[in-house]
Amino acid sequence: MLGALRDFLKLETASGILLVCAALLAMLVANSPLAGLYDALIDLPVEIRVGGLEISKPLLLWVNDGLMAVFFLVVGLELKREFVAGHLADKRNIVLPGFGAVGGMVVPALIYLWFNQDDALALQGWAIPAATDIAFALAVLALLGERVPLSLRIFLVSIAIFDDVGAIVIIALFYTSELSLAGLAVVAACVPVLWILNRRGVWERTPYMLIGLIMWVAMLKSGVHATLTGVLLAWFVPIGDPESGSSPLQELEHDLHSAVAFGILPAFAFANAGIALGGLSADQLLHPVTLGVVGGLFIGKQVGVLGACGLAVVLGLARLPQGISWMQLYGTALLCGVGFTMSLFIGSLAFESAGVNRVFDERLGIIIGSLLAGGCGYAVLRLSLPRSAAASSETFL
């Protein structure tokens, strides 16, 4: 299991670097003579029609609703593996990152709400600073090389996993449009079929993928965000016997992970990070939405994660991972404020689909907050980690 974890960390690190490049490229293009082509590309209408069934969306929403469903499938597979047969299957390893994740979601949301309490439209974005981008955060850790103990990396990944669970629940409960009972009925009919496939020990992927495709279309039409199909589908894919190497879940996760890390997430970053800075004004920089997102990611995350972890330790519910100091935990809490991918995704649900002209751009706050959190987290860890320490193989006790 340790070898698989190391491979995962390496893949996420490389993905984070590519995400940075894709986001920078989007910003360069959006602020160049090619800006018109960039806007035309992401607004390009794409339509699929089968008889009376029609799905018509701009390319941007095909990326956000379609490709990101595959991302959420991989997230769901990772969650199931970790909670059933991975590091988080041991309940002793759940308490500290669980506390940290809850604090790291609640405090940023409260800071955002404080900044935007008088604006009903802006309040829709309260969850933007609530999640951690594990790929970006691990990319920052990679800059410190072998000085970072494995236990610290595992702690960061564990918090991000709980963050993903929280983000999934938030999307399902708070970012749902008007519901279609017909669409929900089709989704509900697919669930027992998946359960039967799982209980009968069907390990072939094709039946699960076909049912998943039907669920995705039905979810898209139901008003519940279609990306949640990926998470729901993942929990019915059999985990098999990971120790023997025969696991449909791990095989599917392995096959999809590279496509997501090196294809889907960079495409998402490129499609969503193109901010035109030419007309940037002080009003945009100081808009409550921008300040709320920056404050949530940079201040809220570090206060929430470190404070909640400290509370768990003081109450005797958990201990620090072996070989990790409080200063190193603080640096990790700062890195939790890197919220790029999920923050952009929730921002698109909160504002872009509403079709309103805004005098603010939440993406500006996401980028500024993530850069501040990542840069300060790197600085704190660089100062607090031993200069010549090799990566430890210790985990939580």
Wavefront OBJ file of the C-alpha trace (Angstrom):
o trace
v 0.000 0.000 0.000
v 2.924 2.344 0.751
v 4.228 1.991 -2.803
v 0.818 2.832 -4.253
v 0.629 5.887 -2.019
v 4.038 7.109 -3.173
v 2.956 6.683 -6.818
v -0.222 8.647 -6.089
v 1.735 11.499 -4.507
v 4.116 11.679 -7.469
v 1.208 11.754 -9.924
v -0.622 14.489 -7.995
v 2.587 16.533 -7.799
v 3.143 16.403 -11.567
v -0.537 17.204 -12.122
v -0.238 20.290 -9.930
v 2.673 21.600 -11.977
v 0.710 21.078 -15.202
v -2.315 22.818 -13.654
v -0.166 25.868 -12.925
v 1.038 25.910 -16.539
v -2.521 25.585 -17.913
v -3.798 28.386 -15.686
v -0.908 30.671 -16.654
v -1.477 29.907 -20.335
v -5.174 30.775 -19.994
v -4.337 34.108 -18.375
v -1.708 34.900 -21.012
v -4.130 34.154 -23.848
v -6.982 36.069 -22.190
v -4.735 39.135 -21.972
v -3.317 38.929 -25.480
v -4.627 39.664 -28.987
v -5.982 36.089 -28.902
v -8.514 36.963 -26.195
v -11.375 37.019 -28.714
v -10.504 33.514 -29.899
v -10.297 32.312 -26.281
v -13.783 33.655 -25.503
v -15.154 32.218 -28.745
v -13.663 28.819 -27.895
v -15.138 28.474 -24.436
v -18.498 29.849 -25.652
v -18.581 27.529 -28.686
v -22.019 25.809 -28.739
v -21.844 22.005 -28.738
v -25.008 19.969 -29.201
v -25.853 16.262 -29.014
v -29.297 15.128 -30.139
v -30.776 11.618 -30.095
v -34.420 11.708 -31.177
v -36.227 13.979 -28.740
v -33.301 14.002 -26.287
v -31.146 17.093 -26.709
v -28.123 18.307 -24.761
v -26.947 21.726 -25.912
v -24.290 23.641 -23.974
v -21.320 25.924 -24.619
v -17.960 24.175 -24.592
v -17.171 25.610 -21.136
v -20.124 23.791 -19.588
v -19.267 20.559 -21.420
v -15.926 20.775 -19.634
v -17.453 21.698 -16.265
v -20.425 19.304 -16.399
v -19.048 16.508 -18.569
v -15.294 16.138 -18.167
v -15.472 17.045 -14.495
v -17.888 14.149 -13.951
v -14.942 11.870 -14.766
v -12.828 13.826 -12.264
v -15.481 13.259 -9.603
v -15.587 9.564 -10.517
v -11.872 9.336 -9.728
v -12.438 11.309 -6.520
v -15.168 8.859 -5.540
v -12.960 5.863 -6.303
v -10.166 7.354 -4.176
v -12.579 8.054 -1.315
v -13.945 4.519 -1.328
v -10.459 2.992 -1.493
v -9.140 5.130 1.358
v -12.130 4.554 3.658
v -12.521 0.824 2.915
v -8.993 -0.476 2.422
v -6.618 2.474 2.688
v -5.076 4.755 5.278
v -8.404 6.075 6.557
v -9.807 2.582 7.151
v -8.014 2.813 10.532
v -10.229 5.059 12.650
v -7.184 6.350 14.543
v -6.092 8.067 11.344
v -9.428 9.824 10.818
v -9.779 12.099 13.856
v -7.016 14.683 13.323
v -7.487 15.314 9.571
v -11.260 15.082 10.070
v -11.202 17.858 12.675
v -8.811 19.890 10.520
v -10.996 19.547 7.436
v -14.172 20.602 9.259
v -12.453 23.654 10.730
v -10.940 24.383 7.336
v -14.379 24.441 5.727
v -16.385 26.264 8.406
v -14.043 29.194 9.190
v -13.413 30.200 5.515
v -17.157 30.100 4.838
v -17.819 32.327 7.879
v -15.186 34.837 6.761
v -16.718 34.967 3.284
v -20.208 35.419 4.740
v -18.973 38.262 6.952
v -17.597 40.156 3.962
v -20.745 39.614 1.857
v -23.550 39.631 4.426
v -25.397 42.503 2.729
v -25.351 41.106 -0.839
v -27.829 38.301 -1.527
v -26.225 37.453 -4.880
v -22.694 37.370 -3.490
v -23.793 35.092 -0.643
v -24.223 32.312 -3.213
v -20.431 31.968 -3.283
v -20.022 31.175 0.433
v -18.529 27.717 -0.281
v -15.865 28.910 -2.759
v -13.007 29.012 -0.194
v -14.035 25.773 1.541
v -12.003 23.149 -0.388
v -8.323 22.295 -0.864
v -6.700 21.595 -4.240
v -4.554 18.571 -3.441
v -2.687 18.628 -6.755
v -1.541 22.234 -6.298
v -0.721 21.728 -2.601
v 1.402 18.652 -3.292
v 3.148 20.500 -6.117
v 4.242 23.110 -3.556
v 5.440 20.342 -1.219
v 7.433 18.861 -4.107
v 9.539 22.032 -4.196
v 10.892 21.014 -0.771
v 11.998 17.601 -2.026
v 12.956 14.825 0.365
v 12.894 17.148 3.365
v 9.130 16.559 3.631
v 8.293 13.480 5.759
v 5.789 11.078 4.279
v 3.577 11.487 7.363
v 3.165 15.180 6.516
v 2.193 14.395 2.931
v -0.314 11.786 4.135
v -1.823 14.283 6.576
v -2.301 16.843 3.783
v -3.862 14.222 1.481
v -6.176 13.075 4.289
v -7.451 16.617 4.914
v -8.018 17.048 1.170
v -10.013 13.799 1.098
v -12.330 15.046 3.846
v -12.532 18.384 2.025
v -13.692 16.541 -1.080
v -16.417 14.800 0.918
v -17.560 18.158 2.272
v -17.512 19.759 -1.180
v -19.577 16.912 -2.629
v -22.198 17.315 0.109
v -22.246 21.102 -0.382
v -22.741 20.790 -4.141
v -25.538 18.262 -3.684
v -27.403 20.295 -1.057
v -26.803 23.928 -1.995
v -25.976 24.137 -5.703
v -28.980 22.417 -7.183
v -31.380 24.145 -9.576
v -35.086 23.397 -10.029
v -35.606 19.662 -9.774
v -37.079 17.445 -12.467
v -38.878 14.484 -10.922
v -38.577 12.507 -14.162
v -34.803 12.886 -14.202
v -34.534 11.986 -10.511
v -36.731 8.924 -11.101
v -34.312 7.624 -13.743
v -31.367 8.201 -11.368
v -33.239 6.401 -8.596
v -33.955 3.471 -10.937
v -30.253 3.169 -11.825
v -29.086 2.877 -8.204
v -30.607 -0.581 -7.455
v -29.265 -1.857 -10.786
v -25.749 -0.806 -9.739
v -26.298 -2.390 -6.316
v -27.325 -5.688 -7.905
v -24.263 -5.655 -10.178
v -22.058 -5.086 -7.143
v -23.721 -7.760 -4.991
v -23.573 -10.333 -7.782
v -19.838 -9.785 -8.082
v -19.864 -8.350 -11.616
v -16.296 -7.120 -12.085
v -16.492 -6.079 -15.738
v -16.467 -2.297 -16.074
v -18.749 -1.978 -19.111
v -22.098 -2.472 -17.274
v -21.127 0.082 -14.641
v -20.031 2.610 -17.275
v -23.243 2.177 -19.319
v -25.450 2.662 -16.256
v -23.231 5.590 -15.251
v -23.768 7.260 -18.642
v -27.548 6.921 -18.290
v -27.320 8.344 -14.776
v -25.208 11.290 -15.980
v -27.770 12.298 -18.627
v -30.637 11.872 -16.149
v -28.771 13.847 -13.471
v -28.041 16.591 -16.006
v -31.751 16.869 -16.763
v -32.819 16.518 -13.116
v -31.364 19.804 -11.836
v -28.870 18.094 -9.504
v -25.348 18.808 -10.712
v -24.317 16.061 -13.127
v -20.781 15.679 -11.740
v -22.246 13.972 -8.660
v -22.962 10.997 -10.922
v -19.259 10.157 -10.799
v -19.214 9.976 -6.997
v -22.406 7.919 -6.836
v -21.157 5.481 -9.479
v -17.785 5.061 -7.771
v -19.307 3.657 -4.593
v -20.789 0.701 -6.477
v -17.598 -0.302 -8.311
v -16.329 -3.452 -6.498
v -13.155 -2.969 -4.536
v -12.317 -6.683 -4.845
v -9.110 -7.769 -3.144
v -6.559 -4.931 -3.332
v -3.898 -7.009 -1.555
v -3.894 -9.643 -4.295
v -3.793 -6.971 -6.968
v -7.217 -7.955 -8.305
v -9.385 -4.922 -7.711
v -11.802 -3.486 -10.322
v -11.881 -0.241 -8.359
v -8.113 0.198 -8.286
v -7.765 -0.832 -11.930
v -10.373 1.726 -13.019
v -8.821 4.387 -10.799
v -5.369 3.645 -12.250
v -6.657 3.799 -15.839
v -8.498 7.078 -15.336
v -6.091 8.880 -13.019
v -3.553 9.860 -15.656
v -6.271 11.070 -18.045
v -7.756 13.204 -15.278
v -4.438 14.508 -13.956
v -2.854 15.305 -17.311
v -5.897 15.953 -19.494
v -9.163 16.826 -17.768
v -7.871 19.031 -14.941
v -5.528 21.077 -17.178
v -8.418 21.512 -19.656
v -10.640 22.668 -16.789
v -7.973 25.109 -15.581
v -7.449 26.498 -19.077
v -11.195 26.952 -19.643
v -11.863 28.605 -16.286
v -8.749 30.618 -15.367
v -8.705 33.075 -18.261
v -9.143 36.405 -16.463
v -8.813 39.602 -18.511
v -6.744 41.960 -16.371
v -6.752 44.918 -18.786
v -9.701 46.659 -17.178
v -8.876 45.606 -13.623
v -9.889 48.290 -11.146
v -9.492 48.927 -7.442
v -13.229 48.256 -7.061
v -12.714 44.701 -8.331
v -9.701 44.091 -6.118
v -11.551 45.411 -3.062
v -14.948 43.947 -3.903
v -16.412 41.985 -0.949
v -16.494 38.791 -3.018
v -12.796 39.078 -3.868
v -11.907 39.944 -0.267
v -14.126 37.173 1.062
v -12.483 34.547 -1.125
v -8.946 35.786 -0.374
v -9.689 36.032 3.334
v -11.343 32.621 3.394
v -8.509 30.840 1.592
v -5.561 32.626 3.160
v -6.800 33.439 6.685
v -9.754 31.126 7.176
v -8.030 27.935 6.106
v -4.972 28.330 8.328
v -7.045 29.414 11.341
v -9.666 26.712 10.816
v -7.310 23.797 10.158
v -4.736 24.646 12.852
v -7.370 25.638 15.405
v -9.467 22.508 14.929
v -6.396 20.237 15.019
v -5.215 21.989 18.190
v -8.652 21.457 19.746
v -8.557 17.731 18.911
v -5.105 17.395 20.515
v -6.042 19.411 23.632
v -9.173 17.290 24.111
v -7.053 14.140 23.869
v -8.907 12.894 20.798
v -5.817 12.801 18.558
v -2.061 13.293 18.480
v 0.201 14.970 15.975
v 1.608 12.661 13.286
v 4.926 11.282 14.474
v 7.907 13.470 13.668
v 5.817 16.566 12.838
v 6.057 19.800 14.824
v 3.356 22.402 15.347
v 5.185 24.806 13.041
v 5.199 22.189 10.287
v 1.497 21.584 10.907
v 0.954 25.330 10.566
v 2.751 25.334 7.213
v 0.516 22.476 6.079
v -2.573 24.377 7.250
v -1.453 27.286 5.075
v -1.142 24.961 2.061
v -4.746 23.883 2.636
v -5.648 27.396 1.468
v -4.630 26.496 -2.077
v -8.144 25.940 -3.387
v -7.833 26.348 -7.124
v -9.725 23.518 -8.883
v -12.646 22.951 -6.515
v -12.954 26.660 -5.742
v -13.206 27.497 -9.446
v -15.744 24.715 -9.879
v -17.959 25.900 -7.016
v -17.570 29.486 -8.254
v -18.888 28.445 -11.656
v -21.905 26.826 -9.986
v -22.552 29.843 -7.785
v -22.259 32.635 -10.353
v -21.576 31.775 -13.975
v -24.657 29.607 -14.407
v -26.799 32.442 -12.989
v -26.220 34.476 -16.147
v -25.798 37.808 -14.359
v -23.342 40.593 -15.155
v -21.078 40.981 -12.159
v -18.822 43.830 -11.122
v -16.548 41.300 -9.491
v -14.738 38.154 -10.512
v -14.397 35.428 -7.904
v -11.578 33.871 -9.943
v -9.396 36.847 -9.057
v -9.869 36.116 -5.349
v -9.224 32.401 -5.879
v -5.917 33.033 -7.651
v -4.715 35.695 -5.176
v -5.750 33.643 -2.126
v -4.205 30.442 -3.468
v -0.935 32.184 -4.340
v -0.701 33.777 -0.883
v -1.487 30.497 0.877
v 0.882 28.461 -1.272
v 3.744 30.963 -1.026
v 3.477 31.435 2.739
v 3.003 27.708 3.322
v 6.155 27.004 1.334
v 8.108 29.623 3.308
v 6.972 28.281 6.704
v 7.761 24.678 5.770
v 11.121 25.629 4.275
v 12.094 27.268 7.573
v 10.661 24.557 9.841
v 11.655 21.326 8.071
v 15.112 19.849 8.791
v 17.507 20.755 5.988
v 18.846 17.231 5.464
v 16.000 15.047 6.655
v 14.956 12.207 4.402
v 11.293 11.507 3.902
v 9.990 9.417 6.755
v 7.812 6.376 6.265
v 5.994 6.938 9.550
v 2.256 7.471 9.516
v -0.236 8.386 12.208
v -0.224 6.681 15.588
l 1 2 3 4 5 6 7 8 9 10 11 12 13 14 15 16 17 18 19 20 21 22 23 24 25 26 27 28 29 30 31 32 33 34 35 36 37 38 39 40 41 42 43 44 45 46 47 48 49 50 51 52 53 54 55 56 57 58 59 60 61 62 63 64 65 66 67 68 69 70 71 72 73 74 75 76 77 78 79 80 81 82 83 84 85 86 87 88 89 90 91 92 93 94 95 96 97 98 99 100 101 102 103 104 105 106 107 108 109 110 111 112 113 114 115 116 117 118 119 120 121 122 123 124 125 126 127 128 129 130 131 132 133 134 135 136 137 138 139 140 141 142 143 144 145 146 147 148 149 150 151 152 153 154 155 156 157 158 159 160 161 162 163 164 165 166 167 168 169 170 171 172 173 174 175 176 177 178 179 180 181 182 183 184 185 186 187 188 189 190 191 192 193 194 195 196 197 198 199 200 201 202 203 204 205 206 207 208 209 210 211 212 213 214 215 216 217 218 219 220 221 222 223 224 225 226 227 228 229 230 231 232 233 234 235 236 237 238 239 240 241 242 243 244 245 246 247 248 249 250 251 252 253 254 255 256 257 258 259 260 261 262 263 264 265 266 267 268 269 270 271 272 273 274 275 276 277 278 279 280 281 282 283 284 285 286 287 288 289 290 291 292 293 294 295 296 297 298 299 300 301 302 303 304 305 306 307 308 309 310 311 312 313 314 315 316 317 318 319 320 321 322 323 324 325 326 327 328 329 330 331 332 333 334 335 336 337 338 339 340 341 342 343 344 345 346 347 348 349 350 351 352 353 354 355 356 357 358 359 360 361 362 363 364 365 366 367 368 369 370 371 372 373 374 375 376 377 378 379 380 381 382 383 384 385 386 387 388 389 390 391 392 393 394 395 396 397
